[in-house]
């Protein structure tokens, strides 16, 4: 038993010395390639085994022949181990270089393509992460391009919408100033109408800027769905009568007992924008219906506004809530700046909800999905 303990101590001493030297070598070569590090690790392993074996052999006073045999065996093992480490290291370095070149192209072209061939689990995982990052960046660039195009359209439309009433206001003001107006009261009423229109556009722009800046301040309170629908119907009734459109509330009683946590003023604006949009695009003698229902499976309340506009082209449905989008000329509003639906989406998303649109027979339906209050 004492001999075994002595042999273990000799082997431990030799292996420890080799391990310390190997650790120092790895520290000095830590900035070199993976192939060099793998070679050092293999060399340390073989050297530790050789040092421990030779220490024990010398301690046991083996014959010179036996010592030569042991040394030769260890040397051959060292040669094979080092060769294997070099081959493995070169393979890992090649895969790493290929990944580096792909990442470099990623920085130049903005898209990443993972190099072909087998790779270690770590390099393969890194390649997948880079590919996922490339996809996310491409989506972000697409959104940025869409937003940039939307902003350009918005600026063009706002410039046009502002120029027309301003030119009219200036002409009326000059006519009043020159005293060539036979009915000044009519001009005063027209000036007031155009001023209200401009004020509404500026208000929409301010609201949209707060939404985009994330500074929309909400004061949520527990409200009944019945009250929301009732307030929206009362506010839109005069416009519906003016356009000869029937405005009805459907099935609101089904969700009347389900409360929601919303900002009453902002949510009334949401439903008001949807109703105004529906009334303006519904022909005379048409019907605009607002409804509410409770989805118990998802714990949500769905408020919907259905019009008789004739429907929206399928290719335009994804853009309906974009800032400044107005669609075809047939759906271009006579007032406003095309910001109403963008404001609807912004306010609804600020309430952790979502706004959607779909075509139905004879028109389209806008839905606002809100979480029901506990």
C-alpha positions as CSV (number, residue, x, y, z in Angstrom):
1,X,0.0,0.0,0.0
2,X,2.9,2.4,0.8
3,X,4.4,1.6,-2.6
4,X,1.2,2.6,-4.4
5,X,1.0,5.8,-2.4
6,X,4.6,6.6,-3.2
7,X,4.0,5.9,-6.9
8,X,1.0,8.2,-6.9
9,X,2.9,11.0,-5.3
10,X,5.7,10.8,-7.9
11,X,3.2,10.7,-10.7
12,X,1.3,13.6,-9.2
13,X,4.5,15.7,-8.8
14,X,5.6,15.1,-12.5
15,X,2.1,15.8,-13.9
16,X,1.7,18.9,-11.7
17,X,5.0,20.3,-13.0
18,X,3.9,19.7,-16.6
19,X,0.5,21.2,-15.9
20,X,2.0,24.4,-14.4
21,X,4.2,24.8,-17.4
22,X,1.3,24.3,-19.8
23,X,-0.8,26.8,-18.0
24,X,2.0,29.4,-18.3
25,X,2.3,28.6,-22.0
26,X,-1.5,29.0,-22.5
27,X,-1.4,32.4,-20.8
28,X,1.5,33.6,-23.0
29,X,-0.3,32.3,-26.1
30,X,-3.8,33.3,-25.2
31,X,-4.0,35.8,-28.1
32,X,-3.0,33.2,-30.7
33,X,-5.3,31.0,-32.8
34,X,-7.4,28.1,-31.5
35,X,-5.1,25.7,-33.3
36,X,-2.2,26.8,-31.1
37,X,-4.2,26.5,-27.9
38,X,-5.4,23.0,-28.9
39,X,-1.8,22.0,-29.6
40,X,-0.7,23.3,-26.2
41,X,-3.5,21.5,-24.5
42,X,-2.6,18.2,-26.2
43,X,1.1,18.8,-25.4
44,X,0.3,19.4,-21.8
45,X,-1.7,16.2,-21.6
46,X,1.0,14.1,-23.1
47,X,3.8,15.8,-21.2
48,X,1.9,15.3,-17.9
49,X,1.5,11.6,-18.7
50,X,5.2,11.3,-19.8
51,X,6.4,13.3,-16.7
52,X,4.4,11.2,-14.3
53,X,5.5,7.9,-16.0
54,X,9.2,8.8,-16.1
55,X,9.1,10.0,-12.5
56,X,7.7,6.7,-11.4
57,X,10.1,4.7,-13.7
58,X,13.1,6.5,-12.2
59,X,11.8,6.1,-8.7
60,X,11.4,2.4,-9.3
61,X,14.9,2.1,-10.7
62,X,13.9,0.3,-13.9
63,X,16.5,-1.0,-16.3
64,X,17.7,1.3,-19.1
65,X,15.9,-1.0,-21.6
66,X,12.6,-0.8,-19.8
67,X,13.0,3.0,-19.4
68,X,13.7,3.3,-23.1
69,X,10.6,1.3,-24.0
70,X,8.4,3.3,-21.7
71,X,9.8,6.6,-23.1
72,X,9.3,5.4,-26.7
73,X,5.7,4.5,-26.1
74,X,5.0,7.8,-24.5
75,X,6.8,9.7,-27.3
76,X,4.7,7.9,-30.0
77,X,1.5,8.7,-28.0
78,X,2.7,12.4,-27.9
79,X,3.3,12.5,-31.7
80,X,-0.2,11.1,-32.4
81,X,-1.8,13.4,-29.9
82,X,-0.1,16.5,-31.3
83,X,-0.9,15.6,-34.9
84,X,-4.5,15.0,-34.0
85,X,-4.6,18.4,-32.1
86,X,-3.1,20.2,-35.1
87,X,-5.6,18.7,-37.5
88,X,-8.5,19.5,-35.2
89,X,-7.2,23.0,-34.6
90,X,-6.9,23.7,-38.3
91,X,-10.4,22.4,-38.9
92,X,-11.8,24.7,-36.2
93,X,-9.8,27.6,-37.4
94,X,-11.0,27.1,-41.0
95,X,-14.6,27.1,-39.8
96,X,-14.0,30.1,-37.6
97,X,-12.4,32.0,-40.5
98,X,-15.4,31.2,-42.8
99,X,-17.7,32.5,-40.1
100,X,-15.6,35.6,-39.8
101,X,-15.8,36.3,-43.5
102,X,-19.6,35.8,-43.5
103,X,-19.9,38.2,-40.6
104,X,-17.7,40.7,-42.5
105,X,-20.0,40.5,-45.5
106,X,-22.9,40.9,-43.0
107,X,-21.4,44.3,-42.0
108,X,-20.9,45.3,-45.7
109,X,-24.1,44.1,-47.4
110,X,-26.4,44.0,-44.4
111,X,-27.4,40.3,-44.9
112,X,-25.8,37.2,-43.3
113,X,-25.5,33.8,-45.0
114,X,-24.1,31.0,-42.7
115,X,-21.1,29.2,-44.3
116,X,-21.7,25.7,-45.4
117,X,-20.1,22.6,-44.0
118,X,-20.0,21.1,-40.6
119,X,-18.9,23.1,-37.6
120,X,-18.6,22.8,-33.9
121,X,-21.8,23.3,-31.8
122,X,-20.6,26.7,-30.5
123,X,-19.8,28.0,-34.0
124,X,-23.1,26.6,-35.4
125,X,-25.0,28.3,-32.6
126,X,-23.1,31.6,-33.3
127,X,-24.0,31.2,-37.0
128,X,-27.7,30.7,-36.1
129,X,-27.7,33.7,-33.9
130,X,-26.1,35.9,-36.6
131,X,-28.7,34.7,-39.1
132,X,-31.5,35.5,-36.7
133,X,-30.0,38.9,-36.1
134,X,-29.7,39.5,-39.8
135,X,-33.4,38.6,-40.3
136,X,-34.4,41.0,-37.5
137,X,-32.3,43.8,-38.9
138,X,-33.9,43.2,-42.3
139,X,-37.3,43.4,-40.8
140,X,-36.3,46.6,-39.0
141,X,-35.0,48.1,-42.2
142,X,-38.3,47.2,-44.0
143,X,-40.3,48.9,-41.2
144,X,-38.0,51.9,-41.4
145,X,-38.4,52.2,-45.1
146,X,-42.2,51.9,-44.7
147,X,-42.2,54.5,-42.0
148,X,-40.1,56.8,-44.1
149,X,-42.4,56.4,-47.1
150,X,-45.4,57.0,-44.9
151,X,-43.8,60.2,-43.5
152,X,-43.1,61.5,-47.0
153,X,-46.7,60.8,-48.0
154,X,-47.9,62.5,-44.9
155,X,-45.8,65.6,-45.4
156,X,-47.1,65.8,-49.1
157,X,-50.7,65.4,-48.1
158,X,-50.5,67.7,-45.1
159,X,-48.9,70.4,-47.3
160,X,-51.7,70.0,-49.8
161,X,-54.4,70.0,-47.2
162,X,-53.0,73.1,-45.5
163,X,-52.4,75.0,-48.7
164,X,-56.0,74.8,-49.9
165,X,-57.8,76.2,-46.8
166,X,-55.1,78.8,-46.3
167,X,-55.4,80.0,-49.8
168,X,-59.2,80.2,-49.3
169,X,-58.8,82.1,-46.0
170,X,-56.4,84.6,-47.6
171,X,-58.8,85.2,-50.5
172,X,-61.8,85.7,-48.2
173,X,-59.8,88.0,-45.9
174,X,-58.6,90.1,-48.9
175,X,-62.2,90.3,-50.2
176,X,-63.5,91.4,-46.8
177,X,-60.6,93.9,-46.5
178,X,-61.4,95.4,-49.9
179,X,-65.1,95.7,-49.1
180,X,-66.2,93.9,-52.2
181,X,-68.2,91.2,-50.3
182,X,-72.0,91.5,-50.6
183,X,-72.6,89.0,-47.7
184,X,-69.9,89.3,-45.1
185,X,-71.7,87.0,-42.7
186,X,-71.4,84.1,-45.1
187,X,-67.6,84.7,-45.4
188,X,-67.3,84.9,-41.7
189,X,-69.0,81.5,-41.3
190,X,-66.8,80.0,-44.0
191,X,-63.7,81.4,-42.3
192,X,-64.9,79.8,-39.1
193,X,-65.4,76.5,-40.8
194,X,-62.0,76.4,-42.4
195,X,-60.4,77.5,-39.1
196,X,-62.1,74.6,-37.3
197,X,-60.9,72.2,-40.0
198,X,-57.3,73.5,-39.6
199,X,-57.6,73.2,-35.9
200,X,-58.7,69.6,-36.2
201,X,-55.8,68.8,-38.4
202,X,-53.3,70.4,-36.0
203,X,-55.0,68.5,-33.1
204,X,-54.6,65.2,-34.9
205,X,-50.9,65.9,-35.7
206,X,-50.3,66.8,-32.0
207,X,-52.0,63.6,-30.8
208,X,-50.1,61.4,-33.3
209,X,-46.8,63.0,-32.3
210,X,-47.5,62.2,-28.6
211,X,-48.3,58.6,-29.6
212,X,-45.1,58.2,-31.7
213,X,-43.0,59.8,-28.9
214,X,-44.5,57.5,-26.3
215,X,-45.7,60.5,-24.2
216,X,-49.4,59.7,-24.5
217,X,-50.7,60.1,-21.0
218,X,-53.5,57.8,-20.0
219,X,-55.8,58.0,-17.0
220,X,-57.5,54.6,-17.0
221,X,-60.6,54.0,-15.0
222,X,-63.2,51.2,-14.7
223,X,-65.9,51.8,-17.3
224,X,-68.8,49.9,-18.7
225,X,-68.8,48.9,-22.4
226,X,-72.4,50.1,-22.6
227,X,-71.3,53.7,-21.6
228,X,-68.5,53.7,-24.2
229,X,-70.8,52.6,-27.0
230,X,-73.6,55.1,-25.9
231,X,-71.2,58.0,-25.8
232,X,-69.8,57.2,-29.2
233,X,-73.3,56.9,-30.7
234,X,-74.4,60.2,-29.2
235,X,-71.3,62.0,-30.6
236,X,-71.7,60.6,-34.1
237,X,-75.4,61.0,-34.4
238,X,-75.4,64.6,-35.9
239,X,-72.9,63.7,-38.6
240,X,-74.9,60.6,-39.5
241,X,-78.1,62.6,-39.9
242,X,-76.2,65.1,-42.0
243,X,-75.0,62.3,-44.4
244,X,-78.3,60.5,-44.3
245,X,-76.8,57.4,-42.8
246,X,-78.5,55.1,-40.3
247,X,-76.5,54.7,-37.1
248,X,-77.4,51.7,-34.9
249,X,-76.0,49.9,-31.9
250,X,-76.1,46.1,-32.1
251,X,-75.7,43.5,-29.3
252,X,-74.0,46.0,-26.9
253,X,-76.1,44.6,-24.1
254,X,-74.2,41.2,-24.4
255,X,-71.1,42.9,-23.2
256,X,-72.7,45.6,-21.1
257,X,-71.9,43.9,-17.8
258,X,-68.2,43.5,-18.7
259,X,-66.1,46.4,-17.5
260,X,-62.8,47.6,-19.1
261,X,-59.9,49.6,-17.7
262,X,-59.5,52.4,-20.2
263,X,-59.0,56.2,-20.5
264,X,-62.6,57.2,-21.2
265,X,-61.7,60.3,-23.2
266,X,-59.1,58.6,-25.4
267,X,-61.3,55.5,-26.0
268,X,-64.3,57.7,-26.9
269,X,-62.0,59.4,-29.5
270,X,-61.1,55.9,-30.9
271,X,-64.8,55.0,-31.4
272,X,-65.6,58.4,-32.6
273,X,-62.8,58.3,-35.3
274,X,-64.0,54.9,-36.4
275,X,-67.7,56.0,-36.6
276,X,-66.8,59.3,-38.5
277,X,-64.6,57.3,-40.9
278,X,-67.5,54.8,-41.5
279,X,-70.1,57.5,-41.9
280,X,-68.1,59.5,-44.4
281,X,-67.5,56.4,-46.6
282,X,-71.1,55.0,-46.4
283,X,-73.5,56.2,-49.1
284,X,-76.8,57.9,-48.1
285,X,-79.4,55.5,-46.8
286,X,-76.6,53.2,-45.8
287,X,-76.2,51.7,-42.3
288,X,-73.3,52.0,-39.9
289,X,-73.4,49.6,-36.9
290,X,-71.4,49.5,-33.7
291,X,-71.4,46.4,-31.7
292,X,-69.7,44.9,-28.6
293,X,-69.1,41.4,-27.5
294,X,-67.3,39.5,-24.7
295,X,-64.8,36.8,-25.7
296,X,-64.6,34.7,-22.5
297,X,-62.0,32.3,-23.9
298,X,-59.5,35.1,-24.4
299,X,-60.7,37.5,-21.6
300,X,-61.2,40.3,-24.0
301,X,-63.9,42.7,-25.1
302,X,-64.3,43.4,-28.9
303,X,-65.8,46.6,-30.1
304,X,-66.6,46.7,-33.8
305,X,-67.8,49.3,-36.3
306,X,-69.3,48.0,-39.6
307,X,-69.9,50.3,-42.6
308,X,-71.3,50.0,-46.1
309,X,-68.3,51.5,-48.0
310,X,-68.2,48.6,-50.5
311,X,-65.0,47.1,-49.1
312,X,-61.3,47.8,-49.2
313,X,-59.0,46.2,-51.8
314,X,-57.3,43.2,-50.1
315,X,-53.8,44.5,-51.0
316,X,-54.5,47.7,-49.1
317,X,-55.8,46.2,-45.9
318,X,-52.4,45.9,-44.2
319,X,-51.9,49.7,-44.8
320,X,-55.2,51.0,-43.5
321,X,-53.8,52.0,-40.1
322,X,-50.5,53.5,-41.5
323,X,-49.9,57.2,-40.8
324,X,-51.4,59.4,-43.5
325,X,-52.6,56.5,-45.7
326,X,-55.9,57.3,-47.5
327,X,-56.2,54.5,-50.0
328,X,-57.8,55.1,-53.4
329,X,-59.4,58.4,-54.5
330,X,-62.8,56.9,-53.8
331,X,-62.0,56.6,-50.1
332,X,-60.1,59.9,-49.8
333,X,-61.8,61.9,-47.1
334,X,-63.0,65.4,-47.7
335,X,-61.6,66.6,-44.4
336,X,-58.8,65.6,-42.1
337,X,-55.3,64.5,-43.0
338,X,-55.7,60.7,-43.0
339,X,-54.5,60.4,-39.4
340,X,-57.7,59.2,-37.7
341,X,-57.0,55.4,-38.1
342,X,-53.3,55.8,-37.2
343,X,-54.5,57.6,-34.0
344,X,-56.9,54.7,-33.4
345,X,-54.2,52.1,-33.5
346,X,-51.8,54.1,-31.4
347,X,-54.4,54.7,-28.6
348,X,-55.6,51.1,-28.7
349,X,-52.1,49.7,-28.5
350,X,-51.4,52.0,-25.6
351,X,-54.2,50.2,-23.8
352,X,-52.6,46.8,-24.5
353,X,-55.1,46.1,-27.2
354,X,-55.1,45.8,-30.9
355,X,-57.0,47.2,-33.9
356,X,-57.9,45.2,-37.0
357,X,-59.9,45.6,-40.2
358,X,-61.5,43.1,-42.5
359,X,-64.0,43.1,-45.4
360,X,-67.5,42.0,-44.9
361,X,-70.4,41.8,-47.3
362,X,-71.0,45.3,-48.7
363,X,-68.4,47.0,-46.6
364,X,-65.7,46.5,-44.0
365,X,-65.5,46.0,-40.2
366,X,-63.1,47.7,-37.9
367,X,-62.5,45.9,-34.6
368,X,-60.9,47.1,-31.3
369,X,-59.9,44.3,-29.0
370,X,-59.4,45.3,-25.4
371,X,-58.5,43.2,-22.3
372,X,-61.5,42.9,-20.0
373,X,-61.1,44.2,-16.5
374,X,-60.9,41.6,-13.7
